[in-house]
Amino acid sequence: MKISIDFGHPYFDEQAIFALTPADLDGFYADEDEVDRLDLFFVLEASLHRFQSEDRLKAAARCAFLMAYYLFVPLTPPASCELAEYYIDRALEWDATPEYSQWKERIDKGN
Protein backbone atom coordinates (compact mmCIF):
# COMPACT_ATOMS: atom_id res chain seq x y z
CA MET A 1 0.00 0.00 0.00
CA LYS A 2 1.29 3.48 -0.83
CA ILE A 3 1.62 5.58 2.32
CA SER A 4 1.35 9.35 2.16
CA ILE A 5 1.42 11.98 4.88
CA ASP A 6 -1.41 14.51 4.66
CA PHE A 7 -1.26 17.35 7.20
CA GLY A 8 -4.85 18.23 6.30
CA HIS A 9 -5.97 14.77 7.40
CA PRO A 10 -3.26 13.33 9.67
CA TYR A 11 -5.04 10.04 10.37
CA PHE A 12 -5.47 6.69 8.72
CA ASP A 13 -9.00 5.45 8.27
CA GLU A 14 -9.90 1.98 9.48
CA GLN A 15 -9.70 0.39 6.03
CA ALA A 16 -6.21 1.81 5.49
CA ILE A 17 -4.94 0.76 8.92
CA PHE A 18 -5.93 -2.85 8.29
CA ALA A 19 -4.41 -2.76 4.80
CA LEU A 20 -1.03 -1.54 6.09
CA THR A 21 1.65 -4.17 6.57
CA PRO A 22 5.09 -4.14 8.14
CA ALA A 23 6.50 -4.36 4.59
CA ASP A 24 4.65 -1.13 3.73
CA LEU A 25 6.27 0.57 6.72
CA ASP A 26 9.69 -0.74 5.68
CA GLY A 27 9.20 0.55 2.13
CA PHE A 28 8.11 3.96 3.37
CA TYR A 29 11.12 4.18 5.67
CA ALA A 30 13.49 3.24 2.82
CA ASP A 31 11.98 5.70 0.34
CA GLU A 32 11.26 8.82 2.41
CA ASP A 33 13.31 11.54 4.08
CA GLU A 34 13.95 11.70 7.80
CA VAL A 35 11.11 14.13 8.54
CA ASP A 36 8.49 12.02 6.78
CA ARG A 37 9.83 8.89 8.50
CA LEU A 38 9.17 10.52 11.86
CA ASP A 39 5.86 12.04 10.76
CA LEU A 40 4.56 8.55 9.92
CA PHE A 41 4.96 7.53 13.55
CA PHE A 42 2.89 10.53 14.66
CA VAL A 43 0.17 9.83 12.09
CA LEU A 44 -0.04 6.29 13.49
CA GLU A 45 -0.15 7.73 17.03
CA ALA A 46 -2.93 10.18 16.13
CA SER A 47 -4.86 7.37 14.45
CA LEU A 48 -4.47 5.16 17.51
CA HIS A 49 -5.85 7.87 19.79
CA ARG A 50 -8.77 8.50 17.47
CA PHE A 51 -9.69 4.80 17.22
CA GLN A 52 -9.29 4.36 20.96
CA SER A 53 -11.50 7.36 21.78
CA GLU A 54 -14.17 6.01 19.40
CA ASP A 55 -13.93 2.56 21.07
CA ARG A 56 -12.77 0.93 17.83
CA LEU A 57 -10.30 -1.25 19.68
CA LYS A 58 -9.42 -3.67 16.91
CA ALA A 59 -8.31 -0.73 14.75
CA ALA A 60 -6.50 0.80 17.75
CA ALA A 61 -4.78 -2.53 18.30
CA ARG A 62 -3.64 -2.60 14.67
CA CYS A 63 -2.20 0.90 15.07
CA ALA A 64 -0.43 -0.12 18.26
CA PHE A 65 1.02 -3.19 16.54
CA LEU A 66 2.24 -1.14 13.58
CA MET A 67 3.75 1.43 15.93
CA ALA A 68 5.54 -1.30 17.88
CA TYR A 69 6.91 -2.74 14.66
CA TYR A 70 7.94 0.65 13.27
CA LEU A 71 9.72 1.58 16.51
CA PHE A 72 11.43 -1.79 16.83
CA VAL A 73 12.55 -2.45 13.25
CA PRO A 74 12.99 0.61 11.00
CA LEU A 75 13.12 3.57 13.40
CA THR A 76 15.01 2.03 16.34
CA PRO A 77 15.20 5.25 18.41
CA PRO A 78 16.73 5.25 21.90
CA ALA A 79 14.68 2.90 24.14
CA SER A 80 13.11 1.29 21.07
CA CYS A 81 12.59 -2.03 22.87
CA GLU A 82 10.79 -0.42 25.81
CA LEU A 83 8.65 1.72 23.54
CA ALA A 84 7.82 -1.21 21.25
CA GLU A 85 6.93 -3.36 24.26
CA TYR A 86 4.49 -0.71 25.45
CA TYR A 87 2.66 -0.60 22.11
CA ILE A 88 2.65 -4.36 21.50
CA ASP A 89 1.20 -4.85 24.99
CA ARG A 90 -1.60 -2.40 24.12
CA ALA A 91 -2.24 -4.25 20.86
CA LEU A 92 -2.55 -7.55 22.72
CA GLU A 93 -4.75 -5.96 25.37
CA TRP A 94 -7.22 -4.82 22.73
CA ASP A 95 -6.98 -7.73 20.25
CA ALA A 96 -4.87 -10.76 21.13
CA THR A 97 -4.06 -12.10 17.66
CA PRO A 98 -1.37 -14.69 16.91
CA GLU A 99 0.47 -12.11 14.75
CA TYR A 100 0.71 -9.68 17.67
CA SER A 101 1.75 -12.47 20.07
CA GLN A 102 4.55 -13.53 17.73
CA TRP A 103 5.83 -9.94 17.57
CA LYS A 104 5.63 -9.66 21.35
CA GLU A 105 8.01 -12.64 21.58
CA ARG A 106 10.41 -11.05 19.07
CA ILE A 107 10.34 -7.68 20.79
CA ASP A 108 10.88 -9.25 24.21
CA LYS A 109 14.13 -10.78 22.90
CA GLY A 110 15.42 -7.26 22.17
CA ASN A 111 17.27 -5.85 19.20
SEVEX-631300 format. One record per atom (N, C-alpha, C): residue in one letter; x, y, z. Coordinates in steps of 0.05 Angstrom, whole numbers, m for minus. Layout:
<sites>
@gulo:A | x:X | y:Y | z:Z;
...
</sites>
This chain:
<sites>
@gulo:M | x:17 | y:m24 | z:0;
@gulo:M | x:0 | y:0 | z:0;
@gulo:M | x:18 | y:25 | z:0;
@gulo:K | x:11 | y:44 | z:m15;
@gulo:K | x:26 | y:70 | z:m17;
@gulo:K | x:18 | y:87 | z:7;
@gulo:I | x:37 | y:95 | z:23;
@gulo:I | x:32 | y:112 | z:46;
@gulo:I | x:39 | y:140 | z:39;
@gulo:S | x:21 | y:159 | z:47;
@gulo:S | x:27 | y:187 | z:43;
@gulo:S | x:19 | y:202 | z:69;
@gulo:I | x:34 | y:223 | z:74;
@gulo:I | x:28 | y:240 | z:98;
@gulo:I | x:13 | y:264 | z:88;
@gulo:D | x:m11 | y:268 | z:100;
@gulo:D | x:m28 | y:290 | z:93;
@gulo:D | x:m34 | y:307 | z:118;
@gulo:F | x:m21 | y:330 | z:120;
@gulo:F | x:m25 | y:347 | z:144;
@gulo:F | x:m54 | y:357 | z:146;
@gulo:G | x:m69 | y:357 | z:125;
@gulo:G | x:m97 | y:365 | z:126;
@gulo:G | x:m115 | y:343 | z:138;
@gulo:H | x:m105 | y:318 | z:137;
@gulo:H | x:m119 | y:295 | z:148;
@gulo:H | x:m98 | y:276 | z:159;
@gulo:P | x:m88 | y:282 | z:183;
@gulo:P | x:m65 | y:267 | z:193;
@gulo:P | x:m73 | y:241 | z:208;
@gulo:Y | x:m91 | y:226 | z:196;
@gulo:Y | x:m101 | y:201 | z:207;
@gulo:Y | x:m104 | y:180 | z:185;
@gulo:F | x:m102 | y:155 | z:193;
@gulo:F | x:m109 | y:134 | z:174;
@gulo:F | x:m138 | y:126 | z:181;
@gulo:D | x:m153 | y:120 | z:160;
@gulo:D | x:m180 | y:109 | z:165;
@gulo:D | x:m177 | y:79 | z:172;
@gulo:E | x:m199 | y:68 | z:181;
@gulo:E | x:m198 | y:40 | z:190;
@gulo:E | x:m190 | y:21 | z:167;
@gulo:Q | x:m201 | y:25 | z:144;
@gulo:Q | x:m194 | y:8 | z:121;
@gulo:Q | x:m164 | y:9 | z:115;
@gulo:A | x:m153 | y:33 | z:115;
@gulo:A | x:m124 | y:36 | z:110;
@gulo:A | x:m107 | y:23 | z:131;
@gulo:I | x:m115 | y:26 | z:157;
@gulo:I | x:m99 | y:15 | z:178;
@gulo:I | x:m97 | y:m15 | z:177;
@gulo:F | x:m119 | y:m28 | z:168;
@gulo:F | x:m119 | y:m57 | z:166;
@gulo:F | x:m105 | y:m66 | z:140;
@gulo:A | x:m103 | y:m48 | z:121;
@gulo:A | x:m88 | y:m55 | z:96;
@gulo:A | x:m58 | y:m52 | z:99;
@gulo:L | x:m49 | y:m35 | z:118;
@gulo:L | x:m21 | y:m31 | z:122;
@gulo:L | x:m7 | y:m56 | z:133;
@gulo:T | x:17 | y:m61 | z:122;
@gulo:T | x:33 | y:m83 | z:131;
@gulo:T | x:60 | y:m74 | z:141;
@gulo:P | x:74 | y:m90 | z:156;
@gulo:P | x:102 | y:m83 | z:163;
@gulo:P | x:119 | y:m77 | z:138;
@gulo:A | x:115 | y:m92 | z:117;
@gulo:A | x:130 | y:m87 | z:92;
@gulo:A | x:124 | y:m59 | z:81;
@gulo:D | x:100 | y:m50 | z:83;
@gulo:D | x:93 | y:m23 | z:75;
@gulo:D | x:109 | y:m2 | z:91;
@gulo:L | x:110 | y:m7 | z:117;
@gulo:L | x:125 | y:11 | z:134;
@gulo:L | x:155 | y:11 | z:127;
@gulo:D | x:166 | y:m13 | z:122;
@gulo:D | x:194 | y:m15 | z:114;
@gulo:D | x:199 | y:0 | z:88;
@gulo:G | x:181 | y:m3 | z:68;
@gulo:G | x:184 | y:11 | z:43;
@gulo:G | x:183 | y:41 | z:46;
@gulo:F | x:164 | y:51 | z:62;
@gulo:F | x:162 | y:79 | z:67;
@gulo:F | x:188 | y:89 | z:80;
@gulo:Y | x:198 | y:75 | z:100;
@gulo:Y | x:222 | y:84 | z:113;
@gulo:Y | x:246 | y:85 | z:94;
@gulo:A | x:248 | y:66 | z:76;
@gulo:A | x:270 | y:65 | z:56;
@gulo:A | x:268 | y:87 | z:36;
@gulo:D | x:244 | y:95 | z:29;
@gulo:D | x:240 | y:114 | z:7;
@gulo:D | x:237 | y:143 | z:15;
@gulo:E | x:232 | y:149 | z:40;
@gulo:E | x:225 | y:176 | z:48;
@gulo:E | x:248 | y:190 | z:63;
@gulo:D | x:246 | y:216 | z:66;
@gulo:D | x:266 | y:231 | z:82;
@gulo:D | x:261 | y:228 | z:112;
@gulo:E | x:280 | y:238 | z:127;
@gulo:E | x:279 | y:234 | z:156;
@gulo:E | x:254 | y:246 | z:169;
@gulo:V | x:246 | y:269 | z:159;
@gulo:V | x:222 | y:283 | z:171;
@gulo:V | x:197 | y:266 | z:166;
@gulo:D | x:193 | y:257 | z:142;
@gulo:D | x:170 | y:240 | z:136;
@gulo:D | x:170 | y:214 | z:151;
@gulo:R | x:194 | y:203 | z:154;
@gulo:R | x:197 | y:178 | z:170;
@gulo:R | x:186 | y:182 | z:198;
@gulo:L | x:193 | y:204 | z:210;
@gulo:L | x:183 | y:210 | z:237;
@gulo:L | x:154 | y:218 | z:237;
@gulo:D | x:146 | y:233 | z:217;
@gulo:D | x:117 | y:241 | z:215;
@gulo:D | x:99 | y:216 | z:214;
@gulo:L | x:108 | y:195 | z:200;
@gulo:L | x:91 | y:171 | z:198;
@gulo:L | x:85 | y:160 | z:226;
@gulo:F | x:105 | y:160 | z:244;
@gulo:F | x:99 | y:151 | z:271;
@gulo:F | x:77 | y:167 | z:284;
@gulo:F | x:78 | y:194 | z:280;
@gulo:F | x:58 | y:211 | z:293;
@gulo:F | x:30 | y:208 | z:280;
@gulo:V | x:29 | y:202 | z:255;
@gulo:V | x:3 | y:197 | z:242;
@gulo:V | x:m8 | y:171 | z:253;
@gulo:L | x:9 | y:151 | z:257;
@gulo:L | x:m1 | y:126 | z:270;
@gulo:L | x:m10 | y:131 | z:298;
@gulo:E | x:5 | y:148 | z:313;
@gulo:E | x:m3 | y:155 | z:341;
@gulo:E | x:m30 | y:169 | z:341;
@gulo:A | x:m33 | y:189 | z:324;
@gulo:A | x:m59 | y:204 | z:323;
@gulo:A | x:m82 | y:185 | z:315;
@gulo:S | x:m77 | y:167 | z:297;
@gulo:S | x:m97 | y:147 | z:289;
@gulo:S | x:m104 | y:129 | z:312;
@gulo:L | x:m84 | y:120 | z:327;
@gulo:L | x:m89 | y:103 | z:350;
@gulo:L | x:m107 | y:118 | z:370;
@gulo:H | x:m101 | y:143 | z:376;
@gulo:H | x:m117 | y:157 | z:396;
@gulo:H | x:m146 | y:161 | z:386;
@gulo:R | x:m149 | y:166 | z:361;
@gulo:R | x:m175 | y:170 | z:349;
@gulo:R | x:m191 | y:144 | z:351;
@gulo:F | x:m180 | y:122 | z:343;
@gulo:F | x:m194 | y:96 | z:344;
@gulo:F | x:m200 | y:89 | z:373;
@gulo:Q | x:m181 | y:94 | z:391;
@gulo:Q | x:m186 | y:87 | z:419;
@gulo:Q | x:m209 | y:104 | z:431;
@gulo:S | x:m209 | y:130 | z:425;
@gulo:S | x:m230 | y:147 | z:436;
@gulo:S | x:m258 | y:140 | z:424;
@gulo:E | x:m258 | y:128 | z:401;
@gulo:E | x:m283 | y:120 | z:388;
@gulo:E | x:m290 | y:91 | z:395;
@gulo:D | x:m275 | y:79 | z:413;
@gulo:D | x:m279 | y:51 | z:421;
@gulo:D | x:m277 | y:31 | z:398;
@gulo:R | x:m261 | y:37 | z:379;
@gulo:R | x:m255 | y:19 | z:357;
@gulo:R | x:m229 | y:5 | z:363;
@gulo:L | x:m230 | y:m14 | z:382;
@gulo:L | x:m206 | y:m25 | z:394;
@gulo:L | x:m190 | y:m44 | z:375;
@gulo:K | x:m204 | y:m57 | z:357;
@gulo:K | x:m188 | y:m73 | z:338;
@gulo:K | x:m171 | y:m56 | z:320;
@gulo:A | x:m182 | y:m33 | z:311;
@gulo:A | x:m166 | y:m15 | z:295;
@gulo:A | x:m144 | y:m2 | z:312;
@gulo:A | x:m150 | y:5 | z:337;
@gulo:A | x:m130 | y:16 | z:355;
@gulo:A | x:m108 | y:m4 | z:360;
@gulo:A | x:m115 | y:m29 | z:362;
@gulo:A | x:m96 | y:m51 | z:366;
@gulo:A | x:m77 | y:m53 | z:342;
@gulo:R | x:m89 | y:m51 | z:318;
@gulo:R | x:m73 | y:m52 | z:293;
@gulo:R | x:m53 | y:m29 | z:293;
@gulo:C | x:m62 | y:m5 | z:300;
@gulo:C | x:m44 | y:18 | z:301;
@gulo:C | x:m22 | y:13 | z:321;
@gulo:A | x:m29 | y:3 | z:345;
@gulo:A | x:m9 | y:m2 | z:365;
@gulo:A | x:12 | y:m23 | z:356;
@gulo:F | x:2 | y:m44 | z:342;
@gulo:F | x:20 | y:m64 | z:331;
@gulo:F | x:39 | y:m51 | z:310;
@gulo:L | x:28 | y:m35 | z:292;
@gulo:L | x:45 | y:m23 | z:272;
@gulo:L | x:65 | y:m4 | z:284;
@gulo:M | x:57 | y:10 | z:305;
@gulo:M | x:75 | y:29 | z:319;
@gulo:M | x:97 | y:13 | z:332;
@gulo:A | x:90 | y:m9 | z:345;
@gulo:A | x:111 | y:m26 | z:358;
@gulo:A | x:131 | y:m36 | z:337;
@gulo:Y | x:120 | y:m45 | z:314;
@gulo:Y | x:138 | y:m55 | z:293;
@gulo:Y | x:156 | y:m32 | z:283;
@gulo:Y | x:144 | y:m10 | z:277;
@gulo:Y | x:159 | y:13 | z:265;
@gulo:Y | x:180 | y:23 | z:285;
@gulo:L | x:174 | y:24 | z:310;
@gulo:L | x:194 | y:32 | z:330;
@gulo:L | x:217 | y:11 | z:332;
@gulo:F | x:210 | y:m14 | z:332;
@gulo:F | x:229 | y:m36 | z:337;
@gulo:F | x:246 | y:m42 | z:313;
@gulo:V | x:236 | y:m41 | z:288;
@gulo:V | x:251 | y:m49 | z:265;
@gulo:V | x:263 | y:m25 | z:250;
@gulo:P | x:247 | y:m9 | z:236;
@gulo:P | x:260 | y:12 | z:220;
@gulo:P | x:270 | y:36 | z:236;
@gulo:L | x:254 | y:47 | z:254;
@gulo:L | x:262 | y:71 | z:268;
@gulo:L | x:285 | y:67 | z:288;
@gulo:T | x:282 | y:47 | z:305;
@gulo:T | x:300 | y:41 | z:327;
@gulo:T | x:312 | y:65 | z:341;
@gulo:P | x:294 | y:82 | z:353;
@gulo:P | x:304 | y:105 | z:368;
@gulo:P | x:315 | y:95 | z:395;
@gulo:P | x:327 | y:113 | z:411;
@gulo:P | x:335 | y:105 | z:438;
@gulo:P | x:310 | y:93 | z:453;
@gulo:A | x:315 | y:72 | z:468;
@gulo:A | x:294 | y:58 | z:483;
@gulo:A | x:273 | y:45 | z:464;
@gulo:S | x:281 | y:38 | z:440;
@gulo:S | x:262 | y:26 | z:421;
@gulo:S | x:249 | y:0 | z:432;
@gulo:C | x:264 | y:m16 | z:446;
@gulo:C | x:252 | y:m41 | z:457;
@gulo:C | x:230 | y:m34 | z:478;
@gulo:E | x:236 | y:m16 | z:496;
@gulo:E | x:216 | y:m8 | z:516;
@gulo:E | x:191 | y:4 | z:503;
@gulo:L | x:195 | y:22 | z:484;
@gulo:L | x:173 | y:34 | z:471;
@gulo:L | x:157 | y:14 | z:455;
@gulo:A | x:170 | y:m4 | z:440;
@gulo:A | x:156 | y:m24 | z:425;
@gulo:A | x:141 | y:m43 | z:443;
@gulo:E | x:153 | y:m50 | z:466;
@gulo:E | x:139 | y:m67 | z:485;
@gulo:E | x:113 | y:m54 | z:495;
@gulo:Y | x:114 | y:m28 | z:500;
@gulo:Y | x:90 | y:m14 | z:509;
@gulo:Y | x:67 | y:m17 | z:488;
@gulo:Y | x:74 | y:m12 | z:463;
@gulo:Y | x:53 | y:m12 | z:442;
@gulo:Y | x:44 | y:m40 | z:436;
@gulo:I | x:62 | y:m60 | z:436;
@gulo:I | x:53 | y:m87 | z:430;
@gulo:I | x:36 | y:m98 | z:453;
@gulo:D | x:41 | y:m89 | z:477;
@gulo:D | x:24 | y:m97 | z:500;
@gulo:D | x:m4 | y:m85 | z:497;
@gulo:R | x:m6 | y:m60 | z:487;
@gulo:R | x:m32 | y:m48 | z:482;
@gulo:R | x:m47 | y:m63 | z:460;
@gulo:A | x:m32 | y:m70 | z:439;
@gulo:A | x:m45 | y:m85 | z:417;
@gulo:A | x:m57 | y:m111 | z:427;
@gulo:L | x:m41 | y:m125 | z:444;
@gulo:L | x:m51 | y:m151 | z:454;
@gulo:L | x:m74 | y:m147 | z:474;
@gulo:E | x:m73 | y:m125 | z:489;
@gulo:E | x:m95 | y:m119 | z:507;
@gulo:E | x:m121 | y:m116 | z:493;
@gulo:W | x:m120 | y:m103 | z:469;
@gulo:W | x:m144 | y:m96 | z:455;
@gulo:W | x:m153 | y:m118 | z:434;
@gulo:D | x:m134 | y:m134 | z:425;
@gulo:D | x:m140 | y:m155 | z:405;
@gulo:D | x:m117 | y:m175 | z:404;
@gulo:A | x:m119 | y:m196 | z:419;
@gulo:A | x:m97 | y:m215 | z:423;
@gulo:A | x:m96 | y:m234 | z:399;
@gulo:T | x:m84 | y:m225 | z:377;
@gulo:T | x:m81 | y:m242 | z:353;
@gulo:T | x:m55 | y:m257 | z:354;
@gulo:P | x:m53 | y:m279 | z:340;
@gulo:P | x:m27 | y:m294 | z:338;
@gulo:P | x:m5 | y:m277 | z:327;
@gulo:E | x:m11 | y:m260 | z:307;
@gulo:E | x:9 | y:m242 | z:295;
@gulo:E | x:22 | y:m224 | z:316;
@gulo:Y | x:5 | y:m212 | z:333;
@gulo:Y | x:14 | y:m194 | z:353;
@gulo:Y | x:30 | y:m209 | z:375;
@gulo:S | x:21 | y:m233 | z:382;
@gulo:S | x:35 | y:m249 | z:401;
@gulo:S | x:63 | y:m257 | z:391;
@gulo:Q | x:65 | y:m264 | z:366;
@gulo:Q | x:91 | y:m271 | z:355;
@gulo:Q | x:110 | y:m247 | z:356;
@gulo:W | x:100 | y:m223 | z:350;
@gulo:W | x:117 | y:m199 | z:351;
@gulo:W | x:124 | y:m192 | z:380;
@gulo:K | x:106 | y:m197 | z:399;
@gulo:K | x:113 | y:m193 | z:427;
@gulo:K | x:137 | y:m210 | z:434;
@gulo:E | x:137 | y:m235 | z:426;
@gulo:E | x:160 | y:m253 | z:432;
@gulo:E | x:186 | y:m242 | z:419;
@gulo:R | x:184 | y:m232 | z:395;
@gulo:R | x:208 | y:m221 | z:381;
@gulo:R | x:218 | y:m196 | z:396;
@gulo:I | x:200 | y:m179 | z:402;
@gulo:I | x:207 | y:m154 | z:416;
@gulo:I | x:219 | y:m159 | z:443;
@gulo:D | x:207 | y:m178 | z:457;
@gulo:D | x:218 | y:m185 | z:484;
@gulo:D | x:246 | y:m195 | z:484;
@gulo:K | x:255 | y:m206 | z:461;
@gulo:K | x:283 | y:m216 | z:458;
@gulo:K | x:302 | y:m192 | z:454;
@gulo:G | x:292 | y:m169 | z:447;
@gulo:G | x:308 | y:m145 | z:443;
@gulo:G | x:320 | y:m143 | z:415;
@gulo:N | x:333 | y:m121 | z:410;
@gulo:N | x:345 | y:m117 | z:384;
@gulo:N | x:374 | y:m109 | z:386;
</sites>
